């Protein structure tokens, strides 16, 4: 068996219509998985699925999609059942979808907090719960939760987002502890600064964008496709003895204090 092969496996990837989710879904498809893209918009999912088929040579059966709202609890259960009906199994759940709202703490609201927690944490919890039973029945599964470099650090003006990503790390470890004995490994990926729509509040300001870049030890922002290898690694037998881990893919941001050369 090829160490990084995902042949014959079915992966459900949330937030897969763009950005990091799209890049990771593409990588899983390239590794041989049947990939089911999930997001709210059917139109955007159709476009994303077509793009992945075009770049990977995958068939329409290998790149499927399932539109649903992550804040709709009943809709989550229905979506998972729909995937199981069409594909008979789910081997990989990649909880990637998330949201981020910037605000000074004193101007932040309970509604902002709740929206972030519902999307970033509760949806991941409910999806993992829905796929756990069929994974236990088949004696095999991989749950991959997308955290952030702020899963281990704090950032101003991002109270709910930082708290939610710390919660994702905690959820990942707890699920790994309970599900590992059933052949289900639960790990996380923690991206740093990547050029995505979510980073637009920073990337749209050239000065802020450069300040961030100057503090990244590898000297640049990440490209979404650079997260694909980590997703394939955690989904495959290459990581067969990893469980409850948060894999940092951040250019060193969370572990390396890097100053611009002009300051040193």
C-alpha positions in Angstrom: 0.0 0.0 0.0 1.3 3.4 -0.9 1.9 5.5 2.2 0.1 8.6 1.0 -2.5 6.9 -1.1 -6.2 7.7 -0.5 -7.5 5.3 -3.1 -11.0 4.0 -2.3 -11.6 6.5 0.5 -14.4 9.1 0.8 -13.7 12.5 2.2 -16.2 15.2 3.3 -14.6 18.6 3.3 -16.4 21.7 4.6 -15.7 25.2 3.4 -14.5 23.6 0.2 -15.7 26.1 -2.4 -12.7 28.4 -2.1 -9.5 29.2 -0.2 -7.8 26.6 2.0 -10.8 24.2 1.9 -10.7 24.1 -1.9 -6.9 23.6 -1.9 -7.1 20.7 0.6 -10.0 19.1 -1.2 -8.0 19.3 -4.5 -5.0 17.6 -2.8 -7.2 14.8 -1.4 -8.7 14.2 -4.8 -5.2 14.1 -6.3 -4.2 11.5 -3.8 -7.1 9.3 -5.0 -9.9 10.1 -2.6 -13.5 10.6 -3.6 -14.1 14.1 -2.3 -17.5 15.6 -1.3 -17.3 19.4 -1.2 -19.5 21.2 1.3 -20.5 24.8 1.6 -23.7 26.8 1.6 -23.8 27.8 -2.1 -24.7 25.2 -4.7 -23.4 27.4 -7.5 -20.0 27.9 -5.9 -19.7 24.2 -5.1 -20.5 23.3 -8.7 -17.8 25.7 -9.9 -15.3 24.3 -7.4 -16.1 20.7 -8.3 -15.6 21.4 -12.0 -12.3 23.1 -11.3 -11.0 20.2 -9.3 -12.1 17.7 -12.0 -10.3 19.8 -14.6 -7.0 20.0 -12.7 -6.9 16.5 -11.3 -8.6 14.5 -14.1 -11.0 13.1 -11.6 -14.5 11.9 -12.7 -17.7 13.5 -11.7 -18.3 10.6 -9.3 -15.0 11.2 -7.6 -15.7 14.9 -7.0 -19.1 15.4 -5.6 -20.7 18.2 -3.6 -23.3 18.6 -0.8 -24.6 22.1 -0.1 -25.8 22.8 3.5 -25.6 25.5 6.2 -23.2 24.7 9.0 -25.4 26.5 11.5 -28.4 24.3 10.7 -28.1 21.4 13.1 -30.8 19.3 11.4 -29.2 20.1 8.1 -25.9 18.7 9.2 -27.4 15.4 10.0 -29.3 15.3 6.7 -26.1 16.2 4.7 -24.1 13.4 6.3 -26.8 10.9 5.6 -27.0 12.1 2.0 -23.3 11.5 1.6 -23.6 8.1 3.1 -26.5 7.2 0.9 -24.6 8.2 -2.3 -21.1 6.8 -1.3 -21.8 4.2 1.4 -19.1 5.4 3.7 -17.1 8.4 5.0 -13.5 7.8 5.7 -12.3 11.3 6.2 -14.0 14.4 7.7 -12.1 17.6 7.1 -13.7 20.3 9.2 -12.3 23.4 7.5 -15.2 25.9 7.3 -14.8 28.9 9.6 -15.5 32.6 10.0 -13.6 35.5 11.5 -15.0 38.9 12.7 -12.6 41.7 13.8 -13.7 44.0 16.6 -12.4 46.0 19.5 -13.3 44.0 22.6 -15.6 46.7 24.0 -17.4 47.0 20.7 -17.8 43.3 20.2 -21.3 41.7 20.8 -22.7 38.5 22.0 -24.1 37.9 18.5 -20.6 38.1 17.0 -19.4 35.7 19.6 -22.2 33.2 19.0 -21.9 33.3 15.2 -18.2 32.5 15.4 -18.7 29.7 17.9 -21.6 28.2 16.0 -19.6 28.1 12.8 -16.1 27.3 14.0 -16.7 25.0 16.9 -20.3 23.7 17.2 -20.5 22.6 13.5 -17.2 20.7 13.8 -18.5 19.0 16.9 -21.8 18.0 15.3 -20.2 16.8 12.1 -17.7 14.7 14.0 -20.6 13.2 16.0 -22.5 12.4 12.8 -19.6 10.6 11.1 -18.3 8.9 14.2 -20.9 6.1 14.2 -20.3 5.0 10.6 -16.6 5.3 11.2 -16.8 3.1 14.3 -18.8 0.6 12.4 -16.2 0.3 9.6 -13.3 0.4 12.2 -11.5 3.2 10.4 -11.7 7.0 10.1 -9.9 10.2 10.1 -11.2 13.5 11.5 -9.1 16.5 10.7 -10.1 19.8 12.3 -8.7 23.1 11.0 -7.5 25.3 13.8 -5.1 28.3 13.4 -1.8 29.6 14.6 -4.1 31.4 17.2 -5.0 27.9 18.5 -1.9 28.4 20.7 -1.5 32.2 20.6 -3.6 35.3 21.3 -4.4 38.2 19.0 -6.1 41.5 19.7 -9.4 42.3 18.1 -10.2 38.6 17.5 -11.6 37.5 20.8 -14.2 35.1 19.5 -12.0 33.7 16.7 -9.1 33.1 19.0 -11.3 31.4 21.6 -13.0 29.3 18.9 -9.7 28.1 17.5 -8.4 27.2 21.0 -11.7 25.2 21.4 -11.1 23.4 18.1 -7.7 22.2 19.5 -9.4 21.0 22.7 -12.1 19.3 20.7 -9.6 17.5 18.6 -7.7 16.2 21.6 -10.8 15.0 23.3 -12.1 13.2 20.2 -8.7 11.6 19.7 -8.8 10.3 23.2 -12.3 8.8 22.9 -12.3 7.6 19.3 -8.7 6.4 18.9 -9.5 2.9 20.2 -12.0 2.5 17.4 -9.5 3.1 14.7 -10.4 6.7 14.3 -7.6 9.2 14.5 -8.4 12.9 15.2 -5.8 15.5 14.4 -5.7 19.2 13.4 -4.0 21.5 11.0 -3.1 25.0 12.2 -2.5 27.4 9.3 -0.7 30.7 9.7 -0.9 33.6 7.3 -2.3 32.4 4.0 -3.4 34.5 1.0 -7.2 33.8 1.3 -10.4 35.8 1.4 -10.4 35.5 5.2 -7.2 37.4 5.4 -8.6 40.3 3.3 -8.8 42.7 6.2 -5.0 42.5 6.4 -4.0 41.8 2.7 -6.1 44.8 1.5 -3.9 47.1 3.5 -0.4 47.1 1.9 1.3 48.4 5.0 -0.3 45.8 7.3 0.4 43.1 4.7 4.1 44.0 4.7 4.3 44.2 8.5 2.9 40.6 8.8 5.2 39.3 6.0 8.3 40.9 7.7 7.5 38.9 10.9 7.2 35.5 9.1 10.5 33.7 9.4 10.3 32.2 5.8 9.8 35.7 4.5 6.4 35.4 2.8 2.7 34.6 3.1 1.5 31.0 2.5 -0.1 29.9 -0.7 -3.3 27.8 -0.2 -2.0 24.9 -2.1 0.8 24.6 0.5 -1.7 23.2 3.0 -2.6 20.3 0.7 0.3 18.1 1.7 -0.6 18.4 5.4 -4.2 17.3 4.7 -3.1 14.3 2.7 -0.5 13.4 5.4 -3.1 13.4 8.2 -5.7 11.6 6.1 -3.3 8.8 5.0 -1.4 6.0 6.5 1.7 8.2 6.5 0.4 9.6 9.9 -0.9 6.2 11.2 0.6 6.8 14.7 -0.5 10.4 15.1 -3.6 11.2 17.2 -4.7 14.3 19.1 -2.1 16.5 17.5 -2.3 20.0 16.1 0.1 20.3 13.1 1.4 23.9 12.7 1.7 25.0 9.0 2.5 28.6 9.6 6.0 29.4 8.3 7.2 29.4 11.9 4.8 32.1 13.2 3.7 30.2 16.3 7.2 29.1 17.4 9.7 31.6 16.0 9.9 35.3 17.1 11.2 37.0 13.9 12.0 40.7 13.6 12.5 42.6 10.4 16.2 42.8 9.5 16.1 46.6 9.8 15.2 46.2 13.4 17.7 43.5 14.5 
